[in-house]
Amino acid sequence: MVVMTMTAVDYDDPSEGTNAKLIYSIEKNVIEEETGSPIFEIESETGVIKTAVCCLDRERTPDYSIQVVAMDGGGLKGELKIKKRRSMARERVFSHVVHVTIVRQYLGTGTASIRVKDINDMPPQFTKEEWFTEVDETEGPDLPEMPILTVTVHDEDETNKFQYKVIESSGYGADKFTMVRNNDGTGSLKIVQSLDYEDQLQSNGFRFRIQVNDKVAREWKITNLCGEDNDNDKYHVAYSWVVVKLRDINDNQPQFEKANIEATVPENARIGSSLQTFTATDPDQGGKSKVFYSIDRSSDRKRQFSINENGTVSIQRSLDREETPRHQVKILAIDDGIPPKTATATLTVIVHDINDNPPRFLKDYRPVLQEHSQQKKVVEISATDDDDRSKSNGPPFTFRMDPKADDVIRASFKVESDNKGANGDGMAIVSSLLSFNREQQKEYLIPIVIKDTGTPSMSGTSTLTVIIGDINDNKMQPGSKDIF
């Protein structure tokens, strides 16, 4: 391949013999180390310098210097020099662009430099055979924008524009990542799919291959020094392994085995009695995350229930069906993550009735009995009970006068019980036994004992107030009253 043409000038008369005829030769050539052959040759009559070997290696020797001699017919000589500048690592090339600079000097002496132009003939190499990184699992659909790993590549060529990619199906997890090229030529690994540590396969990590190539777009066609067309020169490819270890984060709340549990308990259950046990687990930390239990006190303001570290709910304060027959207690399971996550379950406590409430008057009876009336029925009395009548803890009620009533009451009134009255709930019929004088006593208090049919039965005593009504049965008498 032609490298350059050397030209010398002789001012002798070319028409006078051979004094002005020039003959070119290389006095100090560059020798190829492997073969011992000269690298350059020169045409003696034209001064055209060519390569005498197939290929030059820029990575081994980027610049050359040879000394060329021009001799005229008279035997005088002139010198031309080509400088060798530095050596680099060996690399086999197939095409070159040669830049030539000729500096003309007096007396036929000149200096020229030959510089070998680089082509893409050296393969890239990852600086590691295997890359390792550790990342947090992703939370929800959002993926991190920042890369999780940056890889570097070495290539002895001067100019490279690397292209990176993850090799499909090269290992588990290859579909969850992609490679991008950075401005400085390095490559970065980014997440493109959600990563879930709770997935048993993913928790073991990922291992796959990545690739880099040094394919560059050529703007013109290059012919190598052997005269071969290099337009189809192939680019180079290198591979490396990537290992990604997945870190667990607290992205899962605890999970109750049962989120809703119902318990039935009698209202006289003793304090400390166990009701139900809740069990919750947390998928984080491989299912080893610790779970703590507590009660949401907004659902248990009177603190009637407690829960221990094992999730067992117990009675902490006495229950009363007549006050609250049904409790909805929120149970919390809290994991030990940072920040902690909480799950909620519900314990429904149904309080069963016991016969713990005595019956009483249905209302405040205050009948009026006119004075001087004959024996007669004064009032019919009905009763009520706070206990659950569907559990037979109530009617039918029975009535009787309290045996402890004083003699005046016992002599003045009688109390009879009608078990079929008041639609089968039972009622009392109170009657007078005497005629009364209001001017002697205005009212009478009659204690009446009411008994329900619960097991065991409960009795209560209510007091009936009988008012003696006044009639105009007294003569007018003189008198006075000061009103000022």
ChimeraX attribute file (.defattr): number of C-alpha atoms within 10 A of each C-alpha:
attribute: neighborCount
match mode: 1-to-1
recipient: residues
	/A:1	17
	/A:2	14
	/A:3	19
	/A:4	19
	/A:5	14
	/A:6	19
	/A:7	16
	/A:8	22
	/A:9	14
	/A:10	18
	/A:11	7
	/A:12	15
	/A:13	11
	/A:14	12
	/A:15	9
	/A:16	9
	/A:17	11
	/A:18	14
	/A:19	18
	/A:20	19
	/A:21	20
	/A:22	24
	/A:23	18
	/A:24	24
	/A:25	19
	/A:26	21
	/A:27	13
	/A:28	14
	/A:29	18
	/A:30	17
	/A:31	12
	/A:32	14
	/A:33	9
	/A:34	6
	/A:35	9
	/A:36	9
	/A:37	13
	/A:38	15
	/A:39	20
	/A:40	20
	/A:41	19
	/A:42	21
	/A:43	15
	/A:44	16
	/A:45	12
	/A:46	14
	/A:47	22
	/A:48	16
	/A:49	21
	/A:50	17
	/A:51	18
	/A:52	17
	/A:53	16
	/A:54	14
	/A:55	18
	/A:56	25
	/A:57	23
	/A:58	24
	/A:59	21
	/A:60	14
	/A:61	18
	/A:62	19
	/A:63	20
	/A:64	21
	/A:65	19
	/A:66	21
	/A:67	18
	/A:68	25
	/A:69	24
	/A:70	27
	/A:71	21
	/A:72	19
	/A:73	16
	/A:74	13
	/A:75	12
	/A:76	13
	/A:77	17
	/A:78	19
	/A:79	20
	/A:80	24
	/A:81	21
	/A:82	22
	/A:83	15
	/A:84	17
	/A:85	13
	/A:86	10
	/A:87	14
	/A:88	13
	/A:89	11
	/A:90	14
	/A:91	16
	/A:92	14
	/A:93	21
	/A:94	22
	/A:95	28
	/A:96	21
	/A:97	16
	/A:98	16
	/A:99	13
	/A:100	14
	/A:101	13
	/A:102	17
	/A:103	12
	/A:104	14
	/A:105	11
	/A:106	8
	/A:107	12
	/A:108	16
	/A:109	17
	/A:110	20
	/A:111	18
	/A:112	22
	/A:113	20
	/A:114	22
	/A:115	21
	/A:116	20
	/A:117	18
	/A:118	23
	/A:119	23
	/A:120	22
	/A:121	22
	/A:122	20
	/A:123	16
	/A:124	22
	/A:125	19
	/A:126	19
	/A:127	13
	/A:128	14
	/A:129	10
	/A:130	16
	/A:131	18
	/A:132	12
	/A:133	13
	/A:134	13
	/A:135	14
	/A:136	14
	/A:137	21
	/A:138	20
	/A:139	15
	/A:140	10
	/A:141	8
	/A:142	10
	/A:143	15
	/A:144	12
	/A:145	9
	/A:146	10
	/A:147	15
	/A:148	16
	/A:149	17
	/A:150	16
	/A:151	20
	/A:152	14
	/A:153	16
	/A:154	14
	/A:155	17
	/A:156	18
	/A:157	17
	/A:158	12
	/A:159	12
	/A:160	17
	/A:161	16
	/A:162	21
	/A:163	19
	/A:164	25
	/A:165	19
	/A:166	24
	/A:167	17
	/A:168	13
	/A:169	11
	/A:170	14
	/A:171	16
	/A:172	15
	/A:173	19
	/A:174	18
	/A:175	16
	/A:176	14
	/A:177	17
	/A:178	18
	/A:179	23
	/A:180	17
	/A:181	18
	/A:182	13
	/A:183	8
	/A:184	8
	/A:185	17
	/A:186	17
	/A:187	22
	/A:188	19
	/A:189	22
	/A:190	19
	/A:191	18
	/A:192	15
	/A:193	15
	/A:194	16
	/A:195	24
	/A:196	20
	/A:197	24
	/A:198	18
	/A:199	11
	/A:200	10
	/A:201	12
	/A:202	17
	/A:203	18
	/A:204	13
	/A:205	18
	/A:206	17
	/A:207	18
	/A:208	21
	/A:209	20
	/A:210	23
	/A:211	17
	/A:212	25
	/A:213	20
	/A:214	23
	/A:215	16
	/A:216	15
	/A:217	7
	/A:218	9
	/A:219	6
	/A:220	6
	/A:221	10
	/A:222	19
	/A:223	15
	/A:224	19
	/A:225	22
	/A:226	15
	/A:227	13
	/A:228	11
	/A:229	14
	/A:230	13
	/A:231	13
	/A:232	8
	/A:233	14
	/A:234	12
	/A:235	14
	/A:236	16
	/A:237	16
	/A:238	15
	/A:239	20
	/A:240	18
	/A:241	19
	/A:242	23
	/A:243	17
	/A:244	19
	/A:245	19
	/A:246	20
	/A:247	17
	/A:248	19
	/A:249	17
	/A:250	19
	/A:251	21
	/A:252	17
	/A:253	21
	/A:254	27
	/A:255	19
	/A:256	18
	/A:257	11
	/A:258	12
	/A:259	16
	/A:260	14
	/A:261	13
	/A:262	13
	/A:263	13
	/A:264	13
	/A:265	18
	/A:266	14
	/A:267	20
	/A:268	16
	/A:269	16
	/A:270	15
	/A:271	14
	/A:272	14
	/A:273	13
	/A:274	18
	/A:275	17
	/A:276	16
	/A:277	15
	/A:278	22
	/A:279	16
	/A:280	24
	/A:281	19
	/A:282	25
	/A:283	18
	/A:284	21
	/A:285	16
	/A:286	13
	/A:287	11
	/A:288	10
	/A:289	15
	/A:290	16
	/A:291	24
	/A:292	17
	/A:293	23
	/A:294	17
	/A:295	21
	/A:296	14
	/A:297	15
	/A:298	10
	/A:299	14
	/A:300	15
	/A:301	10
	/A:302	10
	/A:303	14
	/A:304	16
	/A:305	22
	/A:306	19
	/A:307	21
	/A:308	13
	/A:309	10
	/A:310	13
	/A:311	20
	/A:312	15
	/A:313	24
	/A:314	19
	/A:315	19
	/A:316	17
	/A:317	15
	/A:318	13
	/A:319	22
	/A:320	18
	/A:321	21
	/A:322	17
	/A:323	8
	/A:324	12
	/A:325	14
	/A:326	15
	/A:327	19
	/A:328	13
	/A:329	21
	/A:330	19
	/A:331	25
	/A:332	23
	/A:333	25
	/A:334	22
	/A:335	24
	/A:336	16
	/A:337	19
	/A:338	9
	/A:339	9
	/A:340	14
	/A:341	17
	/A:342	18
	/A:343	18
	/A:344	20
	/A:345	20
	/A:346	19
	/A:347	20
	/A:348	16
	/A:349	19
	/A:350	18
	/A:351	21
	/A:352	19
	/A:353	22
	/A:354	20
	/A:355	23
	/A:356	20
	/A:357	20
	/A:358	20
	/A:359	26
	/A:360	23
	/A:361	20
	/A:362	11
	/A:363	10
	/A:364	12
	/A:365	15
	/A:366	14
	/A:367	16
	/A:368	15
	/A:369	22
	/A:370	16
	/A:371	20
	/A:372	16
	/A:373	14
	/A:374	13
	/A:375	14
	/A:376	14
	/A:377	15
	/A:378	16
	/A:379	19
	/A:380	18
	/A:381	22
	/A:382	21
	/A:383	24
	/A:384	19
	/A:385	22
	/A:386	17
	/A:387	22
	/A:388	18
	/A:389	17
	/A:390	9
	/A:391	13
	/A:392	16
	/A:393	25
	/A:394	26
	/A:395	23
	/A:396	23
	/A:397	28
	/A:398	22
	/A:399	25
	/A:400	18
	/A:401	23
	/A:402	17
	/A:403	11
	/A:404	9
	/A:405	14
	/A:406	12
	/A:407	9
	/A:408	9
	/A:409	16
	/A:410	16
	/A:411	12
	/A:412	16
	/A:413	20
	/A:414	18
	/A:415	23
	/A:416	15
	/A:417	19
	/A:418	19
	/A:419	17
	/A:420	12
	/A:421	17
	/A:422	16
	/A:423	9
	/A:424	12
	/A:425	18
	/A:426	20
	/A:427	25
	/A:428	25
	/A:429	18
	/A:430	23
	/A:431	17
	/A:432	21
	/A:433	16
	/A:434	15
	/A:435	16
	/A:436	22
	/A:437	17
	/A:438	17
	/A:439	12
	/A:440	8
	/A:441	11
	/A:442	14
	/A:443	17
	/A:444	16
	/A:445	15
	/A:446	22
	/A:447	20
	/A:448	23
	/A:449	20
	/A:450	26
	/A:451	23
	/A:452	30
	/A:453	17
	/A:454	23
	/A:455	13
	/A:456	10
	/A:457	16
	/A:458	18
	/A:459	17
	/A:460	16
	/A:461	18
	/A:462	18
	/A:463	18
	/A:464	19
	/A:465	16
	/A:466	21
	/A:467	18
	/A:468	23
	/A:469	18
	/A:470	16
	/A:471	11
	/A:472	6
	/A:473	10
	/A:474	7
	/A:475	5
	/A:476	7
	/A:477	6
	/A:478	4
	/A:479	5
	/A:480	6
	/A:481	5
	/A:482	4
	/A:483	4
	/A:484	3
